[in-house]
Amino acid sequence: MNRFLLGVALVIIISLGPTIAQQPSSTPTPTQEPDKTASPGQIKNTPPVPAPTTRPQRSGGITGRVIGDGGQALAGAPVFVWSANLASNPAGASAALLQPPLSDQDGWFEAKNVTPGAYSISVRVPGYISASDGDDGPPFYRPGDSVTIRLIKGGVITGRVTGSDGEPVVGARVRALRIANRATGQAASSGFPYLIAFMTSLTDEWETDDRGIYRIYGLEPGSYEVAAGGGAPLKFGPPDQYDRDAPTYYPSSMPDTAGKVMVDSGQEVSAIDIRYRSYAGHAIIGTVSGNSGPGTAVILSSTATATIDGFAVPGADSQSHGFVFDAVPDGEYDLVAVALSGEDALLSAPRRVAVKGADLTGLDLSLMPLGSIGGQVVMEVAPAAGSKAECKGPRRSVLEETVVSSHREADQKSVNQAHSAFLLLGTSQTSLPDAKGDFLLKSQEAGLHRLELDLPSEDWYVRSITRPGATPATKPLDVARDGIPLKAGDKVTAIIVAIAEGAASLRGRVVTPTNSVPSSSRMRIFLIPASKEAADDVLRYSEAPARPDGTFGLTNLAPGRYWLLARPVPDVEPIGGSARRVAGTKEGRAGLRLEGETLNNLVELKPCERVANNILQYMPASSSPTVKNPGDN
C-alpha cells in the first residue's frame, strides 16, 4: 500500500512540479525520435552535440531541448506541458500527465498540436534541479515557442540517526525542511514548488536504512532544518514504529532550537547526525465553523519553514466538526481551514498558535467564502499614439495566450499553504481569456488585489485596467492604480484590461564606478515615466532585478520618455517579486520620480523599439550617472 501511495504522490508531484529554467531558444530542433532505451524519469547523458540547423519549426507545437551540466544532452526525460488553466481543464491535465513527450538522444523534445493558450513546462528528474541563471525568459510559453531546459544536480544532506543508547534508528522518516524567508514571512518557495514540498511530505520517500543512515538528494540551494520521526501528514494503513512520536530536529531538539544546514546546488553536506528523542509531543484540538462539510480540511504548518506538518479532516458530526493534530512538538505554527462548497471555496483566517509543554484545546477556525474577479481582455491592434510603426513578430498573437493573475497585497495577513490547498482542491490562481476575452479568477481571499498580466509576446503592453464608475456618467475607476478591494465572498465583475500593440523593450547592464560602491551588490532597475501627466499611471512604471553579472531586461513597455535608475537592494529584502511593487503606492511613486528627476537619465522608447546593450552607470542619487544607448557618440 505504501509503495502504491508513493507512486501516486510522485505522479502528482510531477504534474504540479516547478517550472524549470525558462529560456527562449531560437535554435531549430532536429528530427530524431525519442530515445527508446531511456524510460520515463530516467536520464541518459550524452556528450554535447552541435545544434542542427535544418529542421523548421512546426506550427502549433512547443519545442525545446533538455540539457545538463556542461551542455550535455539529457535523454529520456519526460517533459510536462501544462496549460495555465490547468485546474479548469482536467482532461488536458490527464493527457499531459499520461503522455508527455520524451527528450530524444540529443535532448530534443516536441509537444505537438497544443491549442492556442499559455503553458508552463516542468521536468522533474530525481536528483536534478533547475539551473536558474537569472534569465528573464517568459514564465509561460505559446505555440511556436522553443525553450532550453537546463538541469543541474541538486544538493544532498546525509547523516545518521541514533537513539539515546547509540544504536541506529531504522526505518524512521526523515525530512529536509527549507527555511522560510524571514524578511517577508513567506515560504522559501510558493505555487507549484510549494506543492512539491507538500506532496513529498505525504510519503515516506526518505527513510533511514538498517544502519540508521539517511540520504536526501535533489535539494534546492538554501538553509534547511532536518527532522527525523513522525508520520506523514496524510497516511493510510497502520502506523510505523516512529509515526506516533513528535519529530526530532537536528541535532537533537525541538523546532525552535533546531540547527540550520546550508546547502548549495551539487553540494553534499554530510555528518548531519541526529540523536533521536522518543518524545510524544502534544495535541492541537479545535473545531471548524461556517458551513464546513465533507470537502473541509485543516492544515498545520510551521512558521519557521512554512511547510505543512499536518493535514486533518474534521469529523462528520455536524455539531462539532472537530479536528485533532497529535504528536506536535513544541514550536510556533499556523492553522488554516479550507473547504469546497459546490463550486465555491471557503477559507478561514490563519490562526497562529504556540505549543509549549502542553496541549492546545478550544480553538475555532471560522470559514469565510472566497471571492472572484472577472472581466474582459481587449486587444487594441492599432499601434500606439497613432504611430504607423508595426511590430514584426514571428506570428500574430491571440487573446487566449494572455495570462491573467491576481496578486494580493503582501502586507495583509495570509499563508502560502492556503493557496496550495486551493490548487489541490481543484481551483486556480490564474486564468486564460476565452476567444471573446472573458476571464474569471476564482478563490480570491479578501483584501486588496492587483491584476498582473503575462502578455502573448513582447509586442504588447498593458494600456489600462479599469472598472466602470458608480454611474454611467462617472469616470471609470483606475484599477491598476487603486487595486481591487475584495471582501469575503465578493464577486467583482466588469474589469476591462486593455492591451495595446507597439510595445518597446530595454535590455542592458548596470555598472558601478569604483569610487561609488553601493551598500549591496544586488541591484533593482526602475523605469519611471518622465511626463507629469503619467505620474500616477502605475502601468507606466516598470521594475526588474539585475542579474549577478549586472545585466537586466525590461519588456512590454509603453512607448514614451522615461527616467532609468538603479537602486541597491538590502540583503534582508528579496530581490525578485511582483512587478510595480514600489510604484503601487503614491509615496513610492513620488520617491521614484524625485530620484529619477534628480539623476535625469532619460531614455526615449519608440513603438516596437528593441533597445539592447544599454549601459546604466550607477551612482547614488546625489551624483549624476549617465546612460549610453547603442549608437551614442
C-alpha positions as CSV (number, residue, x, y, z in Angstrom):
1,M,0.0,0.0,0.0
2,N,2.7,2.5,0.9
3,R,4.6,1.9,-2.4
4,F,1.3,2.5,-4.2
5,L,0.7,5.7,-2.4
6,L,4.2,6.8,-3.0
7,G,3.8,6.2,-6.7
8,V,0.5,8.2,-6.8
9,A,2.1,11.1,-4.8
10,L,5.1,11.2,-7.1
11,V,2.8,11.4,-10.1
12,I,1.1,14.3,-8.6
13,I,4.5,15.9,-7.7
14,I,5.5,15.7,-11.4
15,S,2.1,17.0,-12.5
16,L,2.4,20.1,-10.3
17,G,6.2,20.4,-10.4
18,P,8.2,23.6,-10.6
19,T,8.5,25.4,-13.9
20,I,12.1,24.7,-14.8
21,A,14.6,27.3,-16.2
22,Q,12.7,29.1,-18.9
23,Q,15.0,30.3,-21.6
24,P,13.8,31.1,-25.1
25,S,15.8,29.5,-27.8
26,S,15.9,30.4,-31.4
27,T,17.6,27.2,-32.4
28,P,15.5,24.8,-34.6
29,T,15.1,21.3,-33.3
30,P,16.2,18.1,-35.1
31,T,14.1,15.2,-36.3
32,Q,15.4,12.4,-34.1
33,E,12.8,10.2,-32.5
34,P,12.8,9.9,-28.7
35,D,15.4,7.5,-27.3
36,K,13.6,4.2,-26.8
37,T,16.3,2.9,-24.4
38,A,15.5,5.5,-21.7
39,S,12.4,5.1,-19.7
40,P,10.3,8.0,-18.4
41,G,12.0,9.6,-15.4
42,Q,15.4,8.0,-16.3
43,I,18.1,10.4,-17.5
44,K,20.6,9.4,-20.1
45,N,23.6,11.6,-20.5
46,T,25.1,12.1,-24.0
47,P,28.0,14.3,-25.0
48,P,27.4,17.9,-26.1
49,V,26.0,17.8,-29.7
50,P,26.2,20.7,-32.2
51,A,22.7,22.0,-32.6
52,P,21.3,21.0,-36.1
53,T,20.1,23.9,-38.2
54,T,18.0,22.2,-40.8
55,R,14.7,21.4,-39.1
56,P,12.0,24.0,-39.4
57,Q,9.7,24.9,-36.5
58,R,6.4,23.2,-36.6
59,S,3.4,25.5,-36.1
60,G,1.1,24.6,-33.3
61,G,3.8,23.0,-31.1
62,I,6.2,23.8,-28.4
63,T,9.7,22.5,-28.9
64,G,13.0,22.6,-27.0
65,R,16.0,20.8,-25.5
66,V,16.8,19.3,-22.1
67,I,20.5,19.7,-21.2
68,G,22.6,19.2,-18.1
69,D,25.9,20.4,-16.7
70,G,28.3,21.5,-19.4
71,G,25.6,21.5,-22.1
72,Q,25.3,17.7,-22.4
73,A,22.1,16.4,-23.7
74,L,19.7,14.6,-21.3
75,A,17.8,11.8,-23.0
76,G,14.6,10.1,-21.8
77,A,13.4,13.0,-19.7
78,P,9.6,13.3,-19.6
79,V,8.6,16.9,-20.4
80,F,5.2,18.0,-19.0
81,V,3.5,20.9,-20.8
82,W,0.7,22.4,-18.6
83,S,-1.9,24.8,-19.5
84,A,-2.2,28.0,-17.4
85,N,-5.8,26.9,-17.0
86,L,-4.7,23.5,-15.5
87,A,-7.3,23.2,-12.8
88,S,-10.2,24.0,-15.2
89,N,-9.0,21.5,-17.8
90,P,-8.7,18.1,-16.1
91,A,-8.9,16.2,-19.4
92,G,-5.9,18.2,-20.7
93,A,-4.0,17.8,-17.5
94,S,-4.6,14.0,-17.6
95,A,-3.4,13.9,-21.2
96,A,-0.3,15.9,-20.4
97,L,0.5,13.6,-17.4
98,L,0.0,10.3,-19.1
99,Q,1.5,11.0,-22.5
100,P,4.4,13.5,-22.0
101,P,6.9,13.9,-24.8
102,L,10.3,12.4,-24.0
103,S,13.6,14.1,-24.9
104,D,15.5,12.1,-27.5
105,Q,19.1,11.1,-27.6
106,D,20.2,14.7,-28.3
107,G,17.9,16.1,-25.6
108,W,15.3,17.5,-28.1
109,F,11.6,17.3,-27.4
110,E,8.4,18.5,-29.1
111,A,4.9,18.9,-27.6
112,K,2.7,18.7,-30.7
113,N,-0.6,20.3,-31.6
114,V,-1.0,22.3,-28.4
115,T,-4.1,24.6,-28.7
116,P,-3.8,28.4,-28.5
117,G,-3.1,29.4,-25.0
118,A,-0.2,29.8,-22.5
119,Y,1.7,26.9,-21.0
120,S,4.3,26.2,-18.3
121,I,6.9,23.5,-18.7
122,S,8.0,21.2,-15.9
123,V,10.7,18.5,-15.9
124,R,11.1,16.7,-12.6
125,V,14.0,14.2,-12.7
126,P,15.2,12.6,-9.4
127,G,18.3,14.3,-8.1
128,Y,18.1,17.3,-10.6
129,I,17.0,20.9,-10.1
130,S,16.6,23.9,-12.3
131,A,19.8,25.7,-13.4
132,S,18.5,29.2,-13.0
133,D,20.9,31.8,-14.3
134,G,18.7,34.8,-13.9
135,D,17.4,34.9,-17.5
136,D,14.3,36.9,-17.9
137,G,12.5,34.5,-20.2
138,P,8.8,34.2,-20.0
139,P,7.2,32.0,-17.3
140,F,4.7,30.8,-19.9
141,Y,5.1,29.6,-23.5
142,R,2.9,29.8,-26.5
143,P,2.5,27.5,-29.6
144,G,5.6,28.0,-31.8
145,D,7.9,28.8,-28.9
146,S,11.1,26.9,-28.2
147,V,12.7,26.5,-24.7
148,T,16.0,25.3,-23.4
149,I,15.6,23.4,-20.1
150,R,18.8,23.4,-18.1
151,L,19.2,20.9,-15.2
152,I,21.9,20.6,-12.7
153,K,22.5,18.2,-9.8
154,G,20.7,19.3,-6.6
155,G,22.2,19.4,-3.1
156,V,22.4,16.4,-0.7
157,I,22.1,16.1,3.0
158,T,23.2,12.9,4.6
159,G,23.7,11.7,8.1
160,R,22.9,9.0,10.7
161,V,20.0,8.8,13.2
162,T,20.8,7.0,16.5
163,G,18.8,6.5,19.7
164,S,19.9,7.6,23.2
165,D,21.8,4.3,23.5
166,G,23.8,5.0,20.4
167,E,22.1,2.2,18.4
168,P,20.8,3.0,14.8
169,V,17.2,4.1,14.4
170,V,15.9,2.0,11.5
171,G,13.0,2.9,9.2
172,A,12.4,6.4,10.5
173,R,11.1,9.1,8.2
174,V,13.5,12.0,7.6
175,R,12.7,15.3,6.1
176,A,14.7,18.3,4.9
177,L,12.6,21.5,5.5
178,R,13.7,24.6,3.7
179,I,13.5,27.6,6.0
180,A,11.1,30.4,5.1
181,N,12.1,33.9,4.1
182,R,12.3,35.8,7.5
183,A,12.1,39.2,5.8
184,T,8.8,38.5,4.1
185,G,7.3,35.8,6.2
186,Q,6.7,33.8,3.1
187,A,7.7,30.3,2.3
188,A,11.1,29.7,0.6
189,S,9.1,28.7,-2.4
190,S,5.5,29.2,-3.4
191,G,3.0,28.0,-6.0
192,F,4.0,24.7,-7.8
193,P,7.3,24.4,-6.0
194,Y,5.5,24.7,-2.7
195,L,3.1,21.9,-3.8
196,I,6.1,19.7,-4.3
197,A,7.1,20.1,-0.7
198,F,3.5,19.4,0.3
199,M,3.2,16.2,-1.8
200,T,6.6,14.9,-0.7
201,S,5.6,15.3,2.9
202,L,2.7,12.9,2.3
203,T,5.1,10.0,1.6
204,D,7.9,8.1,3.4
205,E,10.2,8.8,0.5
206,W,13.3,9.4,2.8
207,E,13.9,6.8,5.5
208,T,16.9,5.6,7.5
209,D,18.4,2.3,6.4
210,D,19.4,-0.6,8.7
211,R,22.5,1.4,9.8
212,G,20.4,4.4,10.7
213,I,21.8,6.3,7.7
214,Y,19.7,8.6,5.5
215,R,20.5,10.5,2.3
216,I,18.2,13.2,0.9
217,Y,19.1,14.4,-2.6
218,G,17.8,16.8,-5.2
219,L,17.6,19.8,-2.9
220,E,17.3,23.4,-4.0
221,P,20.0,25.8,-2.6
222,G,19.1,27.3,0.8
223,S,19.0,26.8,4.5
224,Y,17.3,23.7,5.9
225,E,16.1,22.1,9.1
226,V,16.3,18.3,9.2
227,A,13.8,16.2,11.2
228,A,13.6,12.5,11.9
229,G,10.5,10.6,13.0
230,G,6.8,11.5,13.0
231,G,4.2,10.4,10.5
232,A,3.4,11.8,7.1
233,P,0.6,14.5,7.1
234,L,-1.6,12.0,5.1
235,K,-1.0,8.3,5.6
236,F,-3.2,5.2,5.1
237,G,-2.6,1.9,6.7
238,P,-1.2,1.1,10.1
239,P,1.4,3.5,11.7
240,D,5.1,2.6,11.6
241,Q,7.2,2.4,14.7
242,Y,8.1,6.1,14.9
243,D,4.9,7.6,13.5
244,R,3.4,8.4,16.9
245,D,6.5,10.3,18.0
246,A,7.0,14.0,17.6
247,P,9.8,14.7,15.1
248,T,13.3,15.2,16.5
249,Y,15.2,18.0,14.8
250,Y,18.9,18.1,14.1
251,P,21.0,17.8,16.2
252,S,18.5,16.6,19.0
253,S,16.0,19.3,19.6
254,M,12.6,20.9,19.0
255,P,11.8,23.2,16.0
256,D,12.5,26.4,17.9
257,T,16.1,25.3,18.6
258,A,16.8,23.3,15.5
259,G,20.2,23.6,13.9
260,K,20.5,25.0,10.4
261,V,22.1,23.3,7.4
262,M,23.3,25.3,4.4
263,V,23.1,23.6,1.0
264,D,24.4,24.7,-2.4
265,S,23.5,23.1,-5.7
266,G,25.6,20.0,-6.3
267,Q,27.0,20.0,-2.8
268,E,26.8,17.0,-0.4
269,V,26.6,18.0,3.2
270,S,27.4,15.0,5.4
271,A,27.5,14.1,9.1
272,I,24.2,15.8,9.8
273,D,23.6,13.3,12.6
274,I,20.5,13.3,14.8
275,R,20.2,11.9,18.3
276,Y,16.6,10.7,18.3
277,R,14.3,11.6,21.2
278,S,11.3,9.5,21.9
279,Y,9.0,12.5,22.5
280,A,5.3,12.1,22.4
281,G,4.6,15.8,21.7
282,H,1.3,17.5,22.3
283,A,-2.1,17.8,20.7
284,I,-3.9,20.7,19.0
285,I,-7.6,20.3,19.2
286,G,-10.3,22.5,17.8
287,T,-13.4,22.9,15.6
288,V,-14.3,24.4,12.2
289,S,-17.4,26.5,11.9
290,G,-19.1,28.3,9.0
291,N,-20.6,25.8,6.5
292,S,-18.0,23.1,6.8
293,G,-18.7,19.9,5.2
294,P,-17.2,16.8,3.5
295,G,-14.8,18.9,1.5
296,T,-13.2,20.6,4.6
297,A,-9.6,20.2,5.6
298,V,-7.4,21.8,8.3
299,I,-3.7,22.5,7.5
300,L,-1.0,22.8,10.2
301,S,2.3,24.4,9.1
302,S,5.5,25.5,10.8
303,T,6.1,29.3,10.8
304,A,9.9,28.6,10.5
305,T,9.7,26.6,7.3
306,A,6.2,27.3,6.0
307,T,6.0,23.6,5.2
308,I,2.9,21.5,6.0
309,D,3.3,19.5,9.2
310,G,-0.2,18.1,9.5
311,F,-3.3,17.7,7.4
312,A,-6.6,16.9,9.2
313,V,-10.1,16.2,8.1
314,P,-12.7,17.4,10.6
315,G,-15.2,14.8,11.9
316,A,-18.6,14.4,10.1
317,D,-20.5,15.3,13.2
318,S,-22.5,18.4,12.2
319,Q,-22.4,19.7,15.7
320,S,-18.7,19.8,16.3
321,H,-16.7,19.4,13.1
322,G,-13.7,18.7,15.4
323,F,-10.1,18.2,14.3
324,V,-7.1,16.9,16.1
325,F,-3.3,17.0,15.4
326,D,-1.3,14.6,17.6
327,A,2.4,14.4,18.3
328,V,3.1,18.1,17.7
329,P,6.5,19.2,19.1
330,D,7.0,22.5,20.9
331,G,7.1,25.4,18.4
332,E,5.1,28.0,16.6
333,Y,2.5,27.1,13.9
334,D,-0.2,28.4,11.6
335,L,-3.6,26.8,11.3
336,V,-5.9,27.4,8.4
337,A,-9.1,25.6,7.3
338,V,-10.2,25.3,3.6
339,A,-13.3,23.9,2.1
340,L,-15.3,23.5,-1.1
341,S,-19.0,24.3,-1.1
342,G,-20.3,23.4,-4.6
343,E,-18.2,25.4,-7.0
344,D,-17.1,27.9,-4.4
345,A,-14.2,27.7,-2.0
346,L,-14.0,28.9,1.7
347,L,-11.1,29.8,3.8
348,S,-10.5,30.6,7.5
349,A,-8.3,33.4,8.7
350,P,-4.9,32.0,9.6
351,R,-4.6,31.3,13.3
352,R,-1.1,31.4,14.8
353,V,-0.5,29.2,17.8
354,A,2.4,28.3,20.0
355,V,2.8,24.8,21.5
356,K,4.9,24.9,24.7
357,G,4.8,22.0,27.1
358,A,1.1,21.3,26.9
359,D,-1.9,20.5,24.6
360,L,-3.8,23.3,23.0
361,T,-7.6,23.0,23.0
362,G,-10.7,25.1,22.4
363,L,-9.6,26.5,19.0
364,D,-12.1,27.5,16.4
365,L,-11.5,28.2,12.8
366,S,-14.3,30.1,11.1
367,L,-14.7,29.6,7.3
368,M,-15.5,32.6,5.2
369,P,-16.4,32.5,1.5
370,L,-13.8,33.4,-1.1
371,G,-14.4,35.9,-3.8
372,S,-13.8,36.1,-7.6
373,I,-12.6,38.7,-10.1
374,G,-13.9,38.6,-13.6
375,G,-13.8,40.8,-16.7
376,Q,-12.6,41.1,-20.2
377,V,-9.2,41.5,-22.0
378,V,-9.4,43.7,-25.1
379,M,-6.7,43.8,-27.7
380,E,-6.0,47.1,-29.4
381,V,-4.2,46.1,-32.5
382,A,-3.7,49.7,-33.8
383,P,-0.2,51.0,-33.0
384,A,0.1,53.3,-30.0
385,A,-0.4,57.1,-30.3
386,G,-1.3,57.0,-34.0
387,S,2.2,55.8,-35.0
388,K,2.5,53.9,-38.3
389,A,5.1,51.6,-36.8
390,E,4.1,47.9,-36.5
391,C,5.8,45.2,-34.6
392,K,7.1,42.5,-36.8
393,G,6.7,39.5,-34.5
394,P,7.1,35.9,-35.9
395,R,3.3,35.4,-35.7
396,R,0.1,37.0,-34.7
397,S,-1.0,36.8,-31.1
398,V,-4.4,35.7,-29.9
399,L,-6.4,36.6,-26.8
400,E,-6.2,33.1,-25.4
401,E,-2.4,33.5,-25.0
402,T,-2.8,36.2,-22.3
403,V,-2.4,35.0,-18.7
404,V,-4.3,37.0,-16.0
405,S,-3.4,36.5,-12.4
406,S,-4.2,38.3,-9.1
407,H,-1.6,39.5,-6.6
408,R,-2.8,40.1,-3.1
409,E,-1.1,42.9,-1.2
410,A,1.8,41.4,0.8
411,D,1.2,43.5,4.0
412,Q,-2.0,41.7,4.6
413,K,-2.0,38.5,6.7
414,S,-2.1,35.4,4.6
415,V,-0.4,32.0,4.3
416,N,1.0,30.3,1.3
417,Q,-0.2,26.9,2.1
418,A,-3.8,28.1,1.7
419,H,-3.1,28.9,-1.9
420,S,-1.6,25.4,-2.4
421,A,-4.6,23.8,-0.8
422,F,-6.9,25.6,-3.3
423,L,-4.8,24.2,-6.2
424,L,-5.1,20.7,-4.7
425,L,-8.8,21.2,-4.3
426,G,-9.1,22.0,-8.0
427,T,-9.2,25.8,-8.1
428,S,-6.9,28.1,-9.9
429,Q,-5.0,31.4,-9.3
430,T,-4.5,32.1,-13.0
431,S,-6.9,32.5,-15.9
432,L,-6.7,32.5,-19.7
433,P,-9.3,34.6,-21.5
434,D,-11.6,32.8,-23.9
435,A,-12.0,33.8,-27.6
436,K,-14.1,36.8,-26.5
437,G,-11.6,37.9,-24.0
438,D,-13.6,36.9,-20.9
439,F,-11.6,35.8,-17.8
440,L,-12.5,34.7,-14.3
441,L,-10.2,34.4,-11.3
442,K,-11.8,32.2,-8.6
443,S,-10.9,31.5,-4.9
444,Q,-9.6,35.0,-4.1
445,E,-9.0,36.0,-0.5
446,A,-10.4,39.2,1.0
447,G,-8.0,42.1,0.7
448,L,-6.6,44.5,-1.8
449,H,-5.8,42.8,-5.1
450,R,-3.8,43.9,-8.2
451,L,-4.1,42.2,-11.6
452,E,-0.9,41.0,-13.3
453,L,-0.6,40.1,-16.9
454,D,1.7,37.8,-18.8
455,L,1.3,39.0,-22.4
456,P,1.4,36.9,-25.6
457,S,4.7,38.4,-26.7
458,E,7.0,41.5,-26.3
459,D,4.9,43.3,-28.9
460,W,2.2,44.1,-26.4
461,Y,1.8,46.3,-23.3
462,V,-1.0,46.9,-20.8
463,R,-2.5,50.3,-21.6
464,S,-5.2,50.4,-18.9
465,I,-7.0,48.3,-16.3
466,T,-10.3,49.9,-15.4
467,R,-13.7,49.3,-13.8
468,P,-17.0,51.2,-14.5
469,G,-17.8,54.0,-12.2
470,A,-20.8,54.2,-9.8
471,T,-22.9,55.7,-12.6
472,P,-22.7,55.7,-16.4
473,A,-21.6,59.3,-16.2
474,T,-18.9,58.6,-13.7
475,K,-15.3,58.3,-15.0
476,P,-14.0,54.7,-15.0
477,L,-12.1,53.6,-11.9
478,D,-8.3,53.2,-12.3
479,V,-7.9,49.6,-11.0
480,A,-4.2,49.5,-11.9
481,R,-3.5,52.4,-9.6
482,D,-6.0,51.8,-6.8
483,G,-6.3,48.0,-6.9
484,I,-9.4,45.9,-6.4
485,P,-10.7,45.9,-2.8
486,L,-12.3,42.5,-2.2
487,K,-14.5,41.5,0.8
488,A,-15.2,37.9,1.8
489,G,-17.5,36.4,-0.9
490,D,-17.4,39.4,-3.2
491,K,-17.8,38.6,-6.9
492,V,-16.2,41.6,-8.8
493,T,-17.1,41.8,-12.5
494,A,-16.7,44.1,-15.5
495,I,-12.9,44.6,-15.1
496,I,-11.6,45.8,-18.5
497,V,-8.0,45.1,-19.3
498,A,-6.8,46.9,-22.5
499,I,-3.6,45.7,-24.0
500,A,-2.1,47.5,-27.0
501,E,0.3,46.6,-29.7
502,G,3.5,48.6,-30.2
503,A,5.5,47.8,-27.0
504,A,9.2,48.5,-26.7
505,S,11.8,46.7,-24.7
506,L,15.1,47.8,-22.9
507,R,18.0,45.5,-22.1
508,G,21.4,46.4,-20.8
509,R,23.8,46.2,-17.9
510,V,24.3,48.3,-14.8
511,V,27.9,49.2,-13.9
512,T,29.3,50.6,-10.6
513,P,32.1,53.1,-10.6
514,T,34.9,52.0,-8.2
515,N,34.6,55.2,-6.3
516,S,30.9,54.6,-5.6
517,V,30.2,51.1,-4.3
518,P,26.6,50.6,-3.2
519,S,25.7,49.0,0.2
520,S,24.8,45.8,-1.6
521,S,25.9,44.1,-4.8
522,R,22.3,43.3,-5.6
523,M,20.5,45.9,-7.7
524,R,17.0,46.6,-8.9
525,I,16.3,48.6,-12.1
526,F,13.4,51.0,-12.4
527,L,11.9,52.7,-15.4
528,I,9.8,55.8,-14.5
529,P,7.6,57.9,-16.8
530,A,9.1,61.4,-17.3
531,S,5.9,63.2,-18.1
532,K,3.9,64.8,-15.3
533,E,0.7,63.5,-16.9
534,A,1.8,59.9,-16.3
535,A,2.9,60.5,-12.7
536,D,0.0,58.3,-11.3
537,D,-0.2,55.9,-14.2
538,V,1.1,52.8,-12.4
539,L,1.2,50.8,-15.7
540,R,3.9,53.1,-17.0
541,Y,6.3,52.2,-14.2
542,S,8.4,49.1,-14.6
543,E,10.8,47.3,-12.3
544,A,13.2,44.3,-12.7
545,P,16.1,42.8,-10.7
546,A,19.6,42.9,-12.2
547,R,21.3,39.6,-12.5
548,P,24.5,38.8,-10.7
549,D,26.5,40.0,-13.7
550,G,24.7,43.3,-13.8
551,T,22.5,42.6,-16.9
552,F,18.8,43.4,-16.8
553,G,15.8,43.3,-19.1
554,L,12.6,45.4,-19.1
555,T,9.9,44.3,-21.6
556,N,6.3,45.1,-22.7
557,L,6.9,48.8,-22.2
558,A,4.6,51.6,-23.5
559,P,6.4,53.9,-25.9
560,G,7.4,57.2,-24.3
561,R,10.1,59.1,-22.4
562,Y,11.4,57.6,-19.2
563,W,13.9,58.0,-16.4
564,L,16.1,55.0,-15.8
565,L,17.7,54.3,-12.5
566,A,19.2,51.5,-10.3
567,R,18.8,51.0,-6.6
568,P,20.8,48.7,-4.3
569,V,18.7,46.0,-2.6
570,P,19.4,45.3,1.1
571,D,20.4,41.7,1.9
572,V,17.3,41.3,4.1
573,E,14.9,42.2,1.2
574,P,14.1,39.7,-1.6
575,I,15.3,41.0,-4.9
576,G,12.6,39.4,-7.0
577,G,8.8,39.6,-6.6
578,S,5.8,41.1,-8.2
579,A,6.2,43.9,-10.7
580,R,5.4,47.5,-9.8
581,R,5.8,46.8,-6.1
582,V,7.4,50.2,-5.3
583,A,5.1,52.1,-7.7
584,G,2.0,50.6,-6.1
585,T,1.7,53.4,-3.6
586,K,1.6,57.1,-4.0
587,E,4.6,57.6,-1.7
588,G,6.6,55.0,-3.7
589,R,5.8,56.7,-7.0
590,A,6.8,60.1,-5.5
591,G,10.1,58.8,-4.3
592,L,10.9,57.2,-7.6
593,R,10.0,60.4,-9.5
594,L,12.1,62.6,-7.2
595,E,15.1,60.3,-7.7
596,G,14.6,59.9,-11.4
597,E,14.3,63.7,-11.9
598,T,17.4,64.3,-9.9
599,L,19.5,61.8,-11.8
600,N,17.8,62.7,-15.1
601,N,18.9,59.6,-17.0
602,L,16.5,60.0,-19.9
603,V,15.6,57.2,-22.3
604,E,13.1,57.6,-25.1
605,L,11.4,54.4,-26.4
606,K,9.6,54.4,-29.8
607,P,6.8,51.9,-30.7
608,C,8.2,48.4,-31.2
609,E,11.8,49.5,-30.5
610,R,14.1,46.9,-29.1
611,V,17.0,48.6,-27.2
612,A,19.9,46.3,-26.4
613,N,23.2,46.7,-24.7
614,N,22.2,49.7,-22.7
615,I,24.8,50.8,-20.2
616,L,23.5,52.3,-16.9
617,Q,26.2,53.7,-14.7
618,Y,25.1,53.5,-11.1
619,M,25.7,56.3,-8.7
620,P,23.8,57.5,-5.6
621,A,21.0,60.0,-6.1
622,S,23.3,62.9,-5.2
623,S,25.5,62.1,-8.2
624,S,24.9,62.2,-11.9
625,P,25.2,58.9,-13.7
626,T,24.9,58.6,-17.4
627,V,23.0,56.3,-19.8
628,K,24.6,55.2,-23.0
629,N,22.4,53.7,-25.7
630,P,23.8,51.9,-28.8
631,G,24.8,54.4,-31.4
632,D,25.6,57.2,-29.0
633,N,28.9,59.0,-29.8
